[in-house]
């Protein structure tokens, strides 16, 4: 491991149980905390997660807002989330003058415009074993150490054929090799693609947001570039269970992450914007199918006049 990565790993790797609720409540003070769930057709799981976060909000005061951003669901995701106690906003209703790009990065970027918190905690909406420490563990470094700007989660994934705390297939076959090759100082990040992470608003509003599943990788690289390794911490959350995608979908995810990394490692290199995959058509013949996998980054949201006005309103009430 790169020496910088090894030193960071020793300093900035924590376990969720290090922080007790009373300690976090005292450290929180007047800091506003928004928990944001990006959701696309997650009707079976989103309700339980929202109820768990609402329970944390009501029982501890560590959360001020539970926000679900619907990414174009065609099932009952929005209704279930709202019934469970979340504030639900459709992505197309946020900054509509800028249109809508596909994917997760778009939803998280737009969430900044409607969330009210000084700290944002992102939680995937497909978890089937949500526990409160998925939120409190991520808040620990941010509420107790002002030098930490971004906190990444890692966890065991018992349904996957990976080592303890290993990433998914895209992490191990694409993201980790790319980061080790181009950004070796990030080799100590256990799960760079983890969907559970948290950041300070002043950081998140200052960074571009990569499209689709490149968003986590882009935020990690850009945070370290702008603020150094020690601006990032990581927390062991124990065990996480969630749904899985098929291999073709994971290939498209990997292509998007590749584009995100190369855009930062080799900005003068043009990445072809589609990935060709193959399937059998109705006649049994092999047919190519092109999938778009690369879109422009969204700019730092604080550069938008609409956000500047919204931010002023948020601060002044």
Buried (B, 14 or more C-beta within 10 A) or exposed (E): EBEBBEBBBEEBBBEBEEBEBEBBEEBBEEBBBBBBBBBBBBBBBBBBBBBBBBEBBEEBEBBBBBBBBBBBBEBBBBEBBBEBBBBBBBBEEBBEEBEBBBBBBBBBBBBBBBBBBBBBBBBBBBBEBBBBBBBBBBBBBBBBBEEBBBBBBBBBBEEBEBEEBBBBBBBBBBBBEBBBEBBBBBBBBBBBBBBBBBBBBEBBBBBBBBBBBBBBBBBBBBBBEEBBBBBBBBBBBBEBBBEEEEEBBBBBBBBBBBBBBBBBBEEEEEBEBEBEBEEEEEEEEEEEEEBBBBBEBBEBBBEBEEBEEBBEEBEEE
